[in-house]
Amino acid sequence: MATLHIYYGTMTGNAESLATRASERAATEGWESQLHNLADVKPADLASAGLALFVVSTWGDGEPPDDAREFFEELAGTETDLSGLRYAVLGLGDHDYQDFNAFARNLDERLAALGAQRVSERVEADLDFDDTYAQWENTVFPQLGELKATLA
Ligand SMILES: Cc1cc2nc3c(=O)[nH]c(=O)nc-3n(C[C@H](O)[C@H](O)[C@H](O)COP(=O)(O)O)c2cc1C
């Protein structure tokens, strides 16, 4: 069975807790899933991941969380072919910041530039992210379900 890889980039734990919720939803939908902190991920890992969800916050002035910084620097500098990757991005941010959800947007655009294909459009959540998360989850998982047969 295909494995669903769930990647998070967080500073204070919000993205990690939502990624954990996504892994729980994955289990109820019969997916085998693996949860990864982007601190432990190399861009080349994505080439063989197949199917991925990214839950990432934005810090500084539109920057990645500290733990995801090295991953993203490497992703920005690589030409790794990610055409085998299907993915969706959920961003966490705060609309009071000028660069609202900038890291989620930059990540999404870089993945697409390397050939990865979106399962669904990026969603950008604000500080009250619970409802937005629930809507994202309820959009993404049915789409993943449709893909499941082709990836088995
Ligand atoms: C110092 C600081 C800088 C931040 N910078 C941004 C930013 O540039 N853009 C944005 O959309 N949100 C920004 N945020 C909001 C965080 O992304 C938001 O609080 C998020 O829920 C944190 O998730 P995390 O716990 O997974 O890191 C910032 C928050 C803090 C405290």
The ligand as an ORCA input file, in Angstrom:
! r2SCAN-3c Opt
* xyz 0 1
  C       7.731     36.444     15.872
  C       6.661     35.902     14.963
  C       6.771     36.087     13.581
  C       5.758     35.644     12.713
  N       5.864     35.906     11.366
  C       4.822     35.578     10.547
  C       4.857     35.938      9.157
  O       5.786     36.550      8.642
  N       3.789     35.569      8.387
  C       2.705     34.909      8.898
  O       1.760     34.636      8.142
  N       2.667     34.548     10.218
  C       3.681     34.866     11.043
  N       3.636     34.520     12.369
  C       2.461     33.754     12.893
  C       2.728     32.246     13.025
  O       2.963     31.649     11.766
  C       1.486     31.600     13.668
  O       1.440     32.002     15.025
  C       1.462     30.090     13.568
  O       0.217     29.595     14.048
  C       2.595     29.436     14.334
  O       2.560     28.053     14.090
  P       3.679     27.072     14.706
  O       3.390     26.942     16.171
  O       3.452     25.777     13.997
  O       5.018     27.628     14.416
  C       4.628     34.954     13.240
  C       4.533     34.766     14.634
  C       5.515     35.236     15.491
  C       5.347     35.039     16.969
*
